[in-house]
Amino acid sequence: MTGRVAAVNLGVVTEAAWAGDASGRTGIDKRPVDGPVLFRVDGVAGDFIGERAHHGTPDQAVYAYAEEDAGWWSGELGRSVGPGGLGENLTTYAVDVTGAVIGEQWLVGSALLQVTKPRTPCRTFAGFWGVPDLIKRFTARALPGAYLRVLREGEAAAGDPIQVVERPAHGVTIGEVFRATSLEPELLPRLLDAPDLPESIREKARRRLAAR
């Protein structure tokens, strides 16, 4: 499957009372940039991250969101949600981000990325949009976008192809992981079938299953 990069977006420093970290600064306001950008193991070059404990680990080096799903939010909110509007570094086109399999690999420009887990909405996200019930609405819609590891550093720019070059046979998707951990606990056993899912999520699933 081949899609393309609609935009590469970098965060600017925003200071606000709703910002999640202790300094009151966040990089959720991400804006499209021209030209190639380096995707590194520890994140996207030039991107500001306010809460590195939650957004800056290797398992969360890049956040991707589909242009088509952002379009749904534009209609829902009655306003334009353009590239970077979901706080994503990578706006995709013609890529099934919600249906991406945990551990599948994307060749994006010259970078090789691996799908790791869905995004969990937070109060910073709700504050940035100015929608108090956004966490509830975002969860119900279950279009969370995907975090990715950088397996091979490289550059990507708007217009570059996104090619899925490897897809694990277990079939556990971003959407399933999100629903299992937020809406449909009956899906939790499926998470143990995905070895590339971050161990913190697999351990949470094991604890919840053991407590039944």
GILINRA-V612480 format. One record per residue. N is the residue number from 1. RES is the residue in three letters. PHI is phi in whole degrees, -180 to 180 (NA if undefined). PSI is psi in whole degrees, 0 to 359 (NA if undefined). OMEGA is omega in radians with two decimals (none if undefined). Layout:
n=<N;N>
res=<RES;RES>
phi=<PHI;PHI>
psi=<PSI;PSI>
omega=<OMEGA;OMEGA>
//
This chain:
n=<1;2;3;4;5;6;7;8;9;10;11;12;13;14;15;16;17;18;19;20;21;22;23;24;25;26;27;28;29;30;31;32;33;34;35;36;37;38;39;40;41;42;43;44;45;46;47;48;49;50;51;52;53;54;55;56;57;58;59;60;61;62;63;64;65;66;67;68;69;70;71;72;73;74;75;76;77;78;79;80;81;82;83;84;85;86;87;88;89;90;91;92;93;94;95;96;97;98;99;100;101;102;103;104;105;106;107;108;109;110;111;112;113;114;115;116;117;118;119;120;121;122;123;124;125;126;127;128;129;130;131;132;133;134;135;136;137;138;139;140;141;142;143;144;145;146;147;148;149;150;151;152;153;154;155;156;157;158;159;160;161;162;163;164;165;166;167;168;169;170;171;172;173;174;175;176;177;178;179;180;181;182;183;184;185;186;187;188;189;190;191;192;193;194;195;196;197;198;199;200;201;202;203;204;205;206;207;208;209;210;211;212>
res=<MET;THR;GLY;ARG;VAL;ALA;ALA;VAL;ASN;LEU;GLY;VAL;VAL;THR;GLU;ALA;ALA;TRP;ALA;GLY;ASP;ALA;SER;GLY;ARG;THR;GLY;ILE;ASP;LYS;ARG;PRO;VAL;ASP;GLY;PRO;VAL;LEU;PHE;ARG;VAL;ASP;GLY;VAL;ALA;GLY;ASP;PHE;ILE;GLY;GLU;ARG;ALA;HIS;HIS;GLY;THR;PRO;ASP;GLN;ALA;VAL;TYR;ALA;TYR;ALA;GLU;GLU;ASP;ALA;GLY;TRP;TRP;SER;GLY;GLU;LEU;GLY;ARG;SER;VAL;GLY;PRO;GLY;GLY;LEU;GLY;GLU;ASN;LEU;THR;THR;TYR;ALA;VAL;ASP;VAL;THR;GLY;ALA;VAL;ILE;GLY;GLU;GLN;TRP;LEU;VAL;GLY;SER;ALA;LEU;LEU;GLN;VAL;THR;LYS;PRO;ARG;THR;PRO;CYS;ARG;THR;PHE;ALA;GLY;PHE;TRP;GLY;VAL;PRO;ASP;LEU;ILE;LYS;ARG;PHE;THR;ALA;ARG;ALA;LEU;PRO;GLY;ALA;TYR;LEU;ARG;VAL;LEU;ARG;GLU;GLY;GLU;ALA;ALA;ALA;GLY;ASP;PRO;ILE;GLN;VAL;VAL;GLU;ARG;PRO;ALA;HIS;GLY;VAL;THR;ILE;GLY;GLU;VAL;PHE;ARG;ALA;THR;SER;LEU;GLU;PRO;GLU;LEU;LEU;PRO;ARG;LEU;LEU;ASP;ALA;PRO;ASP;LEU;PRO;GLU;SER;ILE;ARG;GLU;LYS;ALA;ARG;ARG;ARG;LEU;ALA;ALA;ARG>
phi=<NA;-129;-119;-152;-82;-79;-166;-111;-124;-119;-80;-108;-72;-123;-106;-159;-64;-87;-62;-77;-91;-64;-80;74;-119;-143;-111;-66;-80;-107;-128;-62;-125;-87;81;-73;-128;-81;-97;-108;-59;-96;138;-95;-58;88;-87;-91;-123;-81;-114;-68;-64;-110;-128;-118;-78;-57;-71;-129;-68;-135;-113;-116;-140;-81;-57;-65;-72;-63;-62;-62;-65;-58;-68;-64;-94;72;-154;-72;-117;-89;-55;86;-66;-96;79;-90;-78;-123;-92;-103;-134;63;-125;-82;-68;-64;-88;-65;-86;-57;95;-69;-112;-114;-92;-121;60;-101;-93;-110;-115;-131;-68;-117;-168;-81;-81;-106;-67;-137;-68;-63;-60;-64;-67;-62;-80;69;-122;-57;-98;-63;-58;-63;-70;-64;-65;-63;-72;59;-119;-83;77;-130;-88;-137;-85;-104;-82;-139;-66;-176;-107;-144;-146;-53;96;-67;-71;-118;-117;-80;-103;-154;-139;-61;-76;-66;76;-75;-101;-54;-61;-64;-62;-62;-67;-63;-90;-134;-126;-131;-61;-65;-86;-54;-58;-63;-65;-74;-86;-112;-65;-87;-69;-51;-60;-61;-75;-62;-67;-61;-63;-62;-63;-67;-69;-69;-82;-67>
psi=<134;128;209;165;117;325;151;130;138;142;142;159;125;128;125;155;332;357;141;334;171;335;349;22;145;156;22;337;94;138;144;145;154;150;174;149;140;126;115;165;326;9;187;127;130;357;133;130;122;320;85;336;333;338;357;10;164;329;347;39;326;138;127;141;143;135;323;321;325;325;323;317;325;315;320;320;348;30;159;132;95;187;133;353;339;9;19;146;325;110;122;159;134;33;129;86;316;327;5;138;136;126;351;152;135;131;112;108;235;3;145;118;156;130;130;312;164;164;145;123;150;174;334;318;313;320;321;319;342;33;99;326;24;320;315;316;320;318;315;323;329;44;75;348;173;138;151;145;157;107;326;121;146;180;149;153;163;135;343;148;151;114;126;111;346;138;118;151;343;332;9;121;167;314;319;317;316;313;323;322;355;328;324;80;343;345;353;320;331;330;333;350;356;92;338;358;136;139;330;324;319;320;321;318;317;317;315;323;322;334;352;NA>
omega=<3.13;3.00;3.09;3.07;3.06;3.12;2.91;-2.98;3.12;-3.11;3.00;-3.12;3.05;3.08;-3.08;3.13;-3.11;3.14;-2.93;-3.06;-3.03;-3.11;-3.09;3.12;3.14;3.07;-3.08;3.12;-3.09;-3.01;-3.11;3.09;3.09;3.03;-3.08;3.12;-3.13;3.03;-3.07;3.13;-3.10;3.10;-3.08;-3.09;3.11;-3.12;3.07;3.10;-3.13;-3.08;-3.05;3.11;-3.07;-3.01;-2.99;-3.14;3.11;3.10;-3.11;-3.05;-3.10;3.05;-3.10;3.07;-3.07;3.08;-3.13;3.13;3.05;3.08;3.08;3.13;3.07;3.11;-3.12;-3.06;-3.13;3.11;-3.09;3.00;-3.04;3.12;-3.10;-3.07;3.06;-3.10;-3.06;3.01;-3.01;3.03;-3.06;3.01;3.12;3.03;3.12;-3.06;-3.14;3.13;3.12;-3.12;3.10;-3.13;3.13;-3.04;3.11;2.95;-3.07;-2.98;3.08;-3.13;3.05;-3.07;3.12;-3.13;-3.08;-3.04;3.08;3.02;3.01;-3.10;-3.10;-3.08;3.06;3.10;3.14;3.14;3.14;3.13;-3.07;3.14;-3.01;-3.11;-3.05;-3.11;3.12;-3.11;3.12;3.13;-3.12;-3.13;3.05;2.98;-2.90;-2.97;-3.03;2.92;-3.12;2.93;3.01;3.13;3.06;-3.12;3.13;-3.08;3.06;-3.13;3.07;-3.14;3.12;3.07;2.96;-3.09;3.04;-3.02;3.10;-3.13;-3.14;-3.07;-3.07;3.02;3.13;-3.01;3.02;-3.13;3.12;3.14;-3.13;-3.11;-3.14;-3.06;-3.08;-2.98;-2.98;-3.09;3.10;3.11;-3.05;3.13;3.14;-3.06;-3.12;3.10;-3.04;-3.06;-3.13;3.04;-3.14;-3.04;3.13;3.12;3.10;3.12;3.08;3.11;3.13;3.14;-3.12;3.11;3.13;-3.11;-3.12;none>
//
